[in-house]
Amino acid sequence: MINITRGRGGMKLAKSLEEITLYDVYNAVDCVNGSLFHFHENPNPDCPVGKNIHFALDDSLSEIQNVFENKLKNITVKDIAEKI
């Protein structure tokens, strides 16, 4: 998304504001690492909640993440800049 030049060149956008979506920024930051929702990575199989938590929630949370990401794909940095 950005080009950086050593010295006095500084940095500039590699694309125009209308070509960069919030989804692009979201992926560039990479703080999510694949999934928004992380919980009970190793639930106790003897726990009635733990043994069923992923079965109960994973599909819904995946759907929520897809909706979120698709919304980000429809908002550009230009959209945000125009509001400032």
Secondary structure, DSSP 4 states (H G I P E B T S, - for coil): -EEEETGGGEEEESS-GGG-BHHHHHHHH--STT-S----SS--TTSTTTTTHHHHHHHHHHHHHHHHHHHHHT-BHHHHHHH-
